[in-house]
Amino acid sequence: MPKINSLKKEKDIERVFEKGKKFKEDFLILKITKNALSQTRFGFIVSKKVSKKATLRNKIKRKLREIVSKKGRHPSATRPGMDILLSALPGLETKDFWEIDETLNKLFKKAKCLKN
């Protein structure tokens, strides 16, 4: 995923937490809000509640990034001008790639953040 589509700054993440609409499915939470930019930005949060091991938390983030950057949910396939934050809940570490993919599909449909 290009850096331009990354939600990095703490103030932007806090804004999404405070003002964003929340959607929950299985072991994932999606928060979404509009931004003043022309591109969609994504952020990923995996807390120590999911796993104490940083390597496992990073692996989960990599899986989420890979799933989001796939064609169907790629930043170019989402509506422009959105900030999307994905938070993992305990239990996600036991799910495989395809189960997480299905859950994200459901979340994106609930949030209606895809173009088509």
Secondary structure, 3 states (H helix, E strand, C coil): CCHHHECCCHHHHHHHHHHCEEEEECCEEEEEEECCCCCCEEEEEECCCCCCCHHHHHHHHHHHHHHHCCHHHCCCCECCCEEEEEEECCCHHHCCHHHHHHHHHHHHHHHCCECC
